[in-house]
């Protein structure tokens, strides 16, 4: 039936009717009051647990009659690894042939495979991914995306999530029934960037990293363009260069949270800059508050308990997949309790940081991506991208930040500001400095385009930079074109 529907939509009048009807009813599921959606989620979760209770994952998790979500242990990828990489009959809640096997490289280059139901992939496309792109083109008064418009994706082909979703949405014909999708997914990351540079005036909506826009596309074009919508997955960089990107593209950059394990999971806010709200039909999120960058593990909240202005670690339970209480190792900041333009009362979030790694200096202080981001922001440093590592020199450990920036601040001033902010705001860092009597921060400036060239070599759904403790081989790739740069 799904393939039949896709074939019907290939016929212009049917496709146009479907798209226009979708635009009209787009926001209805999210205009349901938040408390009612929580009730609906509880029922969907009960049905999922009924499917899971006899399967291998369900047994390992302790899923049984009447079990509560909060009684199930929080999981990580290692828990699912044996089920997803060597699945056996009965290990998953659906037959194995009902799944797509989807790859993610992770920020550090470690490859992972997820098993996600094909029905979930299709549902995610039509319920969340399509609305995501459509809402991205909302100009504050109306949606500007039209049937047949050209959508540009700088993302990877199968078996990565974007390729799986794009090919699934196209069906056996290989052609999307609603839009003209460009360029060919099998092109290299670099060739996709070049395609945009050469064809941007024919693109209506683009999905592309802010770092690539700023370091590669804007300098090369040296003029503004006129998009209907722009989605930048790298929120922190889109925030720093928001005005420049807005002026260049003619529309504000917007973003959403999507991942391999969640697929399409959120839709951009129009009222709140770089914010998004979550699709309650996809999964349940639990929130663990962060205090000074550390998770308060004994305080786990549901979505109606989050507070504006606070940052939370995100725990995800798919309502259509086997993934349950999965620690995403990501954090969200709650921006607001709704979007007045879209008429919803659901919390609006903004991606805050990854929580995977920290840098420990002499066992005094642990510095994570979130704290480094905040410190750079407090110092007013405009960066294209950065990565930070611990280096040892003369028996002392240093936080060494490799940063691509056009900022006119000198290295000495930048280092001094970062050091002072950390000293004032981080008691453990201050104790380290007072005990050893040295400045533990070093800044290494990288030329404009360094990270763009590095990302050209990456293959992933969205090419990302490992901002904390990048592996040695990856750092060598990053620095290979910089003569005389001391690693």
Buried (B, 14 or more C-beta within 10 A) or exposed (E): EEEEBBBEBBEEEBBBBBBEEBBEEBBEBBEBEBEEBBEBBEEBBEEBBEBBBEBBBBBBBEBEEEBEBEEBEBBEBEBBEBBBEEBEEEBBBBEEEBBBBBBBBBBBBEEBBBBBBBBBBBBBBBBBBBBBBBBBBBEEEEBBBBBEBBBBBBBBBBBBBBBBBBBBBBBEEEEBBBBBBBBEBEBEBBEBBBBBEEEBEEBBBBBBBBBBBBBBBBEEBEEEBEBBBBBBBBBBBBBBBBEBBBEBBEBBBBBBBBBBBBBBBBBBBBBBBBBBBBBBBBBBBBBBBBEEBEBEEEEBBBBEEBEEEBBBBBBBBBBBBBBBBBBBBBBBBBBBBBBEEBEBBBBBBBBBBBBBBBBEBEEBBBBBBBBBBBBBBBBEBBBBBBBBBBEEEEEBBBBBBBBBBEBEBEEEBBBBBBBBBBBEBBEBBBEBBEEBEEBBBBBBBBEBBBBBBBBBBBEBBBBBBBBBBBEEEBBEBBBEEBEEBEE
